[in-house]
Amino acid sequence: MNRRSQKQLTDIQLQRVPGAIVPDAIYRLDEVKARMGWRDAAFRAAVRAGLKAHRSGKRLYVLGSDLIDFVTKREVDR
């Protein structure tokens, strides 16, 4: 990956994507990070803390229902 591609990817990751997380939707890794305002380390920490991520080939996906469950469970645990 060249420097320009890395910059574009970083810009995409930092943008907040408006809209709600829909329980019956499936989101690519970059969409989840953008919607949640997460960077790579935050996503990895979420997976270690119990967020379910599904791999298909080289891509990671997260179900909207799993993301909602993860966030609401984290609120209760604190």
C-alpha atoms as one frame of an Amber mdcrd trajectory, in Angstrom:
protein
   0.000   0.000   0.000   1.484   3.325  -0.998   1.556   6.483   1.091  -1.373
   8.088  -0.778  -3.583   5.030  -0.238  -2.686   5.024   3.458  -3.613   8.726
   3.740  -6.944   8.140   1.996  -7.676   5.183   4.234  -6.826   7.227   7.326
  -9.101  10.043   6.144 -11.951   7.576   5.645 -11.391   6.048   9.074 -11.508
   9.427  10.802 -14.714  10.587   9.136 -17.858  10.030  11.128 -20.513   8.474
   8.952 -23.946   9.826   9.825 -26.750   7.423  10.450 -27.831   4.809  12.886
 -26.518   1.290  13.249 -29.243  -0.968  11.872 -29.580  -4.314  13.700 -30.225
  -6.389  10.573 -27.409  -4.846   8.506 -23.856  -6.057   8.025 -21.019  -3.528
   8.092 -17.499  -3.680   6.690 -14.673  -2.978   9.106 -14.073   0.514   7.688
 -17.767   1.374   8.068 -17.831   0.282  11.705 -14.713   2.273  12.522 -16.040
   5.350  10.737 -19.489   5.206  12.340 -18.079   4.608  15.820 -15.162   7.036
  15.475 -12.708   4.211  16.178  -9.180   3.720  14.892  -7.526   0.318  14.443
  -6.477  -0.026  18.085  -9.960   0.795  19.367 -11.502  -1.806  17.067  -8.996
  -4.456  18.172  -9.731  -3.597  21.817 -13.469  -3.949  21.148 -12.925  -7.393
  19.609 -10.818  -8.437  22.620 -13.618  -7.151  24.869 -16.191  -9.313  23.097
 -17.325  -7.648  19.854 -17.951 -10.372  17.274 -16.190  -9.867  13.944 -16.748
 -12.207  11.005 -14.070 -12.880   8.405 -14.811 -13.578   4.773 -11.606 -13.938
   2.812  -9.448 -10.961   3.758 -12.349  -8.784   4.899 -13.877  -8.354   8.338
 -17.558  -7.688   8.891 -19.657  -6.855  11.951 -23.380  -7.423  12.277 -25.323
  -4.363  13.369 -27.047  -6.382  16.086 -23.667  -7.523  17.470 -22.394  -3.945
  17.547 -25.524  -2.695  19.320 -25.316  -5.551  21.835 -21.631  -4.819  22.455
 -22.209  -1.104  23.081 -25.248  -1.574  25.305 -23.555  -4.353  27.300 -20.525
  -2.110  27.871 -22.808   0.594  29.310 -24.290  -1.853  31.799 -20.919  -3.304
  32.827 -19.476   0.054  33.863
